[in-house]
Amino acid sequence: MAKHSKTRNILLIILGILLILVVVVWCLWRGEIKTIATLKQVGENPYLYYMEYKADYDLEEVIEKDLDQNPKLLDYVTAKIGKGLPIKGKSAQVADENGKLRTFNCTSLQARNANGEGYLYGRNYDYFQNPTLVTLSHPKTRYASLAVSDMSHFGYSLEDLPTSFTKKLLCLASIYAPVDGINEAGLCTSIMALHHQPANQQTGKHSVGTSIIMRLWLDRCATVEEALNLLSTVDIRHDSIVGSGYHYMVADAKGDCAIVEFDKDDGWKTMILRKPSDKNHMLVTNHLLSPKFRTDEPDSTVGNPGSKSWWRYEVAEAYLNERNGVLSPEQVQECLGLVHWDNLVLPNGKTEVTQYTNVYNQSALTLWLRPWNEYDTTYHFELK
């Protein structure tokens, strides 16, 4: 009898320890566990995922820590996820023969909606074949948003997908790594690469890296004016390891739109290009458009001729002008389809594609996404 009682007490102690561990894990990682539980493959597409972000994140801490390089940001994210445990992650972006990471090349536009009031925001993300993640977030006291991420930026590839709980953990980095998105105020933003022009502002303000400024805009801004005011409070520093610089487009639901660039010849000072009041659309590809640098001829000092940036701009601009900048969602897709990459062979023999084409409705707060491996299929997401 005493032996059975002793065994039972041992089992109760073990169960008590397990219960305490479960409680501790839940208390520490409740938000992260809830987030990972929402991650799902979209339709039958093995490389398109959707996730609802339910964990806490602190952009003020990111700003204060000056996390302006991808490795520093990823180390920060994995430390936040691990809460002291040694969880590691690294970018899966592809390096070129010189050890530099290959840069993506994209097309973004805003046009007036032909099917009703408001505006549409379109975007081609041209890069290699990588998995894509759409993240819905509802930060406390901030704007909810839908944002799209290239999953190679935080460790995934076509051969390394989030197929288990531990492999899903790095998806939590998506909140810090949008490449385009829309918030509940209808503000949209996206990023385009610029050949060998990583901005490195040094004005004494806290610095933020390539994608964090877009997360700040999505979380905190309802209008272009608010986005530009926020921009003036930080220094932008693009990760020099990547070997590329960037410019941004930001557009609000009322039709205001701006391109944010940086003066490579004058301390990376911010240059703002606003949409003219007499135009219904604005367009950007992968070369500088600010008057100081703008040229109609391909020029490697202000953009990326290898990505056919000037050709893409000319073709898309002609399409928009022909319709006075007023397009239906289907026409936005058609316009972007004219300049999307379909097995573009680079001089080094590597092949790039359009990873996805997005059309955001800035009034209805919806996203239509067409991925590279199912380019005739469109997936629908709602900001709710």
N, C-alpha and C positions, 0 to 999 in steps of 0.2 A: 504493500500500500504506500509506504513511504517512498519507494522507488518511483511509482507512478506519479506521486505528488511532486517529486523533484523534477521529473521529466516535464510535467505540465508547467511548472514554474519557469523552467528554462525556455519552453516554447512561448510562454507569455512574455518573458523578457525580450526574446527575439522579435516577437510581433510588436512589442512596444517600441523597440529600437527602429524597426522598419517603419512604423507609423510616424515616429518622430522625423525620420529621414524624409518620408513623403511630405510631411508638413513643411519641413525646411525647404525642400526642393520647390514645393508649390509657392511658398512665400517669396523665395528668391527669384524664381523664373516663371512666375504665373503669367505675366504678359507675354514673355517669349514663347511659352508653351501654347498659349491661346493663339498666338500669331502663326506658329508653325502648323497648328492643327487646321488652319484655314487654307494652307497652301494646296493648290490642286492644279492638275494638268487641264488645259482648256480644250474641250472637245476631244478629237482624236489626234490632235497635234502633239507630238512628243517633245517639242521644243518651245512651247508657249505655256506660261504658268500665270496664275492669278493668286494673290494673297492679300488678306486684310491685316493691316499692321495694328496690333493691340498693345504692344510693349511701349514703355516710356522711352523717350529720347530727349536729350538736352542740347539744343543748338547753341545755347549760351556757352555751355562748357566747350563745345567744338570751336566756337569763336575765340574764347579765352585761351585755348591751347594752341591756337595758330596752326591748325591741322591743314596745311596747304599742299601736301603731297600725298599721293595715293597710298604708298606704303604706311605712312604715319596714320592716315585715316583708317586703313584696314586693321592696323595694330590696335588702334583705339576701339574699333568696333568689336574685334574679337575679345579684347579685354573686358568690354562691357557685357558681352554675351557670356563669357566664362566666369565673371565675377570672382576672379582669383584662380580659376582653373586654367591649365595650359592649353587653351584652344587656339589653333593656328590656322591661318588662311593666307592665300596669296592670289594675286591677279593671274588670270589665265590668258591675258592678252598676248598676242603673238609678236615676238621681237623680229626685227629685220636682220639682215646680214651684218649690220653695224651695231647690233645690240639695242637699238632703239625700238620702241613699241610702234607698231603700225597705227596710223591715225585714220579715223573714220571721216567720211566726206558726205555731206547731207544737203538737202534742200528744204527750206521752210517758207511758208507763206501765210498771210492772212487775206481773206477776201470776204466781201459782203455776201450774205446768204441769199441766194435767188429764190429759195423755197419758204421765205418768211423773214421775220425781223431778225436782226443780229448778224453775227459774223461766224465764219468758219476758219479754223486754223489747221493747215495741212503740213505734213512733214514726212519726208523720206529719210530713213536712217540707213545709210550706205556703208557697209562694213563687211567683215567676213561672216561666215555662217556660224552664229552663236545662238544659244537659247535666250529667250526674252521673258521678262517678268513684269506684269502689271500689278502695281501695289496701290491699294486703297488705304488711306490713312485718315483718322479723325483725331488730330491732336487737341488736347484740352486748351480751350480759350483761343484756338487758332483755326484757320480755314481747313476744312476737309479737302482732300485732293485725290486724283487719280494720276499716277506717275508711271512711266515706263522706263525700265532699266535693261541695259545689256548685261546679262549675267556673267559674261567673261570678266567684267570689271571687278567682281568679287569671287572669282575662283572657279567658275563653271565653264564647261565646254560641251560639245556634242557627245564626247566620250565620258564626261563626268557630270552627271545630272543629279538633282536632289531626290534620290530614290529611297533614302532611309532617313530616320529622324536625325541622326548625326550629320548626314550630308545636307540636310535642309537648313542647318543652323546659320550658314553664311548668307542665306536669303534675307536674314535680318539686316544685312548691310544695305539692302536696296533703299531704305529710307534716306540714306546719305548719298545715294548715287543715281538720281534721276538723270535721264538724258532728254526727256521732254515730259510735259504733263499739263493738267488743268486743275484749277481749284474751284471751290463752290461759288466764288464770285465771278467765275468765267475767265479768270486770268490764265493765259497759256504762256509757256516758255519752252525753248529748245536750244540746243547747242550745235554749232558747226565748227569743224576743225579748220585751222589755218596753218599752212606749211611752215614749220620751224619758227614759230612766233610765240613762245610761251611768255605771257605777261608776267611781270615781276614787279608789282608796285611796291614802293618803299617810302610811304609817307608817314610812318609811325603809328598807323592804326593797326588794329588786329587784322590778321590776314585770313582769308578763306580760300579754299582750293576750287578746282574746276567745277565740281557739281554742287558744292554746298550753297553757292549763291542762288542756284535755282531752287533748292529746297527751301531756302529762306524766303524767296519770292512766293513760292506756292503756299507756304504756311502763313505768311504775314501780310501779303499785299493783295489789294482788290483792284488796283489801277496801275497803269504804266507809271504815272507820276509817283505813286507810293514806292514802286519798285526801284525807280531811279534815285529817289531820296534814300532808300535803304542802301543802295549800291554805294552812295557817297560816304557811308559810315565805316566801310571796310576797305582793305587793300585786297586786290585780286592777284593771286599768284597761281599760275598754271604749273602743273607738275613737269619740271624740266626733264625728268627721267623718260617721260613719254615722247619727248622730242617734237611736240606740237603745241601750238597755241590755239586759241578758240575765240570766236565771237558768238554773241547770243541774240536771239530774238525774244522779245516779250511783248504781249498784246493783251488788251483787256476787252471785256464784253461790249464796251461802247464803241469799239473800233479804233481806239488809240493804239499805236504800234510803234516800237522803237527797236533799232539794232544797236547793240552795245559792242564797241570795238576798243582797241587799245593802241596807242601811238608807239610803234616800235622804235621810232627815231627820237622820241622825247620823253624818256622816263616812264613809258607805258601809261601815260595819261589817258584817262577815259575819254573816248569820243562817242558821242551819241548822234545817231541818225534817226530823225523822226519821220513818220509817214506824212506826206503833204496833205493838207486839208482838202484838196480837190481830187484826191485819189481814193478809190475804194479798196486798194490792195497794197501790200508790201511784200517783197521777196528777198531772200538771201540764199546764197550758196556757199562757196568756200574761197572767196577772195574779198579783200577789204573794199567797202563801198563808201567809206567816208571821203569827202571831196579831196582831202590831202593826198590820198593814195589811189583813188579810183581810176581805173583804166579799162577800156573796152577790149584791149588786147591781152592775151594770156601773158602773165608776168610772174615768175616764180618768187619774186621778192615781196609780192603782196597777196599771194594765194597759191593754189595748188593746180597747175595746169594738167598734171597727170590724172586728176580726178574729173577732167572735162568741166571744170567749174564754170568757165565763161560760156561754154556751149550750153550747159544746163540752164544758166541764168537767161541766156538769150531765148531759148526755146520756151521756157516757162513764162517769161515776161511777155513774149509775143502772144501766147495763149491768153494770159490775163488781160492784156491790153485790148485784144480782139473782142473781149466780153465786158470791157469797162470794169474789170475787177469784181464782177457779180457772178458768182458760181453756185451751182447746186453741189451737194456733197459728192454726187457721182462725177461731176465735172472736176472737182478738186482731185479726186482719185485719178481721173483721166489725165489731168495736167501733170500730176506727179508720176503717172505711169509713162508719160512721154520721156521723162528724164531719169527713170529708175535704172539701176545697174542690173544687167542680166549677164552674169558671167563675164564681167569686165576683166580683161587680161592686162595686168600691169607690165611695165617694161622688164621687171625681174621674173616674169612668168607666173607670178601668183595671181589668183583669181578672187575677185571680190563681187559681192552681190548687194542688193537692197535687203537688209535684214527685215525691215518692215516698213509699211506705209500707214500713217495715221491720219485720220480726219477727226478733229474735235469740233463739236457744236458748242459754241461759247454761250449760248442761251439755254439750250436743253441740257447742257452739262453731260454730254455723251462722247464716247470714243468709238470710232470704227477703225479696227486694226486689221491690216492684211500682211501676213508674215511671208517670208521668203520662200518657205517650202510649201506653201499653199497659196500662191499669189492670186489665185482666182477665188479664194474664200475670204470672207470678211467676218470678223468676230466683233460682237457688240458688247460694250461695257457702259455702265451707268454710274455716275457719281451720286451715291445715296447713303 
